[in-house]
Amino acid sequence: MKYIYLFIACLLTQAIFSQTHTYQKNVKYSKAFKRYKESDLKFEALNPFFPRFSYFLTEGLGYMNKAANDPLVKEKLDIYNNDPEGPYLVRLPRHKRPLGTAYHLRHAIDGFQDNTTFRDPTSPIKIGDTYHIWYSKTWGVPPVGQESGSQEAYQEIRNQWKRIYSWDYVSIWHATSKDGFTWEEQGVALEPGPKGSYDDRCVFTPDILVANDKYYLYYQVAHSPHVYRDGPHHIAMAWADSPEGPWHKTKEPILGLGEPGHFDSRKVHDPSLIVKGGKYYLYYKGDGDHADRSQHGEDFYIGWGVAIADSPEGPFIKSELNPVVCGGHEVVIFPYKSGVCGLVRQGPELYSMQYAEDGLNFKMVSHVTDVPHAGTFFREGNFKDIDLHPAPMPKWGLSHGYRLGSKEAFIIRYNVNFSKPKH
């Protein structure tokens, strides 16, 4: 009887393998997917683009105490230091500093701001001896989902809303730091507008641009009533003469939706700016029709686009080459030399690093073992034209992390080393 069961199990395994093999043979891959699937990993040994990230807790943006004073972190670090090879709840990677990964170990402990989300920081800029960032912040009760969430506008229900998701009912806040690790909130920079305006529910996911002795915030907007998956989301802009504001909003969004069937037909969001050749490149994430995920011959609907303008105020014209990157989720980009690098963590080319000398035609240059969530990089020179001032590799940046057991996020720092992999 034992051999009969074994024979049947072998037949089932063979049938499953045969079906899987047939399915894989019949899949239609896009050129982008084939490029990833058929790439030769040996090219990494010759390519200097290979980012490695070391993460660190920051103080003041979601986590209010120093990591070394955190009782749970202390407990875990004691276990780790006394027995680095022993079993414990979360293993600390040996190639990272223990405190650099300690944020993965936190549960419900003092110091974390419950039911408050800090996420999607801008690229840090430095004015004098002070770093500045802007970020999305929301608070209140935990997220309750689409069916139970409030649908009134932000100003109607201020501080009394029921968030649909953790980044619902969002405003943009400003913080400063002397060292990039300890941050002090300076207050609200931008709030949603009055009921009926294009931004009456959320202003979020910002990025900053320094140009013409002014400061420009580009950010995502949504209005009520709000259906998360259907959108629509647009990109708007505000400017100020000082990092402290006051900020002046545009009357209308500066970037709208694509045509039905396009990769950006439902949402345009996650703006990130590069200055190149005297022009302003606004990279953004497009979100298409969730009912049809077969766009571009692939089972996904997200990509990166770029819109280009002659001035920070626009008008921004979408490139005919869009989407310039397939997949991607958050737009994680930075300038290098006179080109643009992007880190991709979703889609057919997930966990790849891509580079476009012209800012448009991206090619894979490396695989990546880690991509920061909504990562942004400190850029030396504060957005100088990279054709006139080629950019060095960045050394650090900010992203957000998630508290274990919660959808709430906080801002973390990472240092980055662009080293060659060891083979």
Protein Blocks (a to p, Z undefined) as FASTA:
>chain_A
ZZmmmmmmmmmmmmmmmmmmmmmmmpccdfklmmmmmpcfklmmmpmbdcdddddddehi
hpabdfklpmklmmmmmmmmmmmmbccfbdcdfkbcfklmmmmmpccdehiaghiacehi
addddehjaccddddddedjddebjklmcfbdfklmgoiaccfblkgoiaddddddfkom
accdebjfbdcddehiaklmbgchiadddeehiacdddddddddddfknopadddddddf
bfnlpadddfbdfbdcddehiaklmbcchiacddeehiacddddddddfklmkgghiacf
bdcdddddfbfnbpadddfkbcfbggjipaddddehjbccdddfedjkgoiacddfkoma
ccdfbdcfbdcehiacddehihpafklmccdddfbdcdddddehiabdcddddddddddd
dZZ
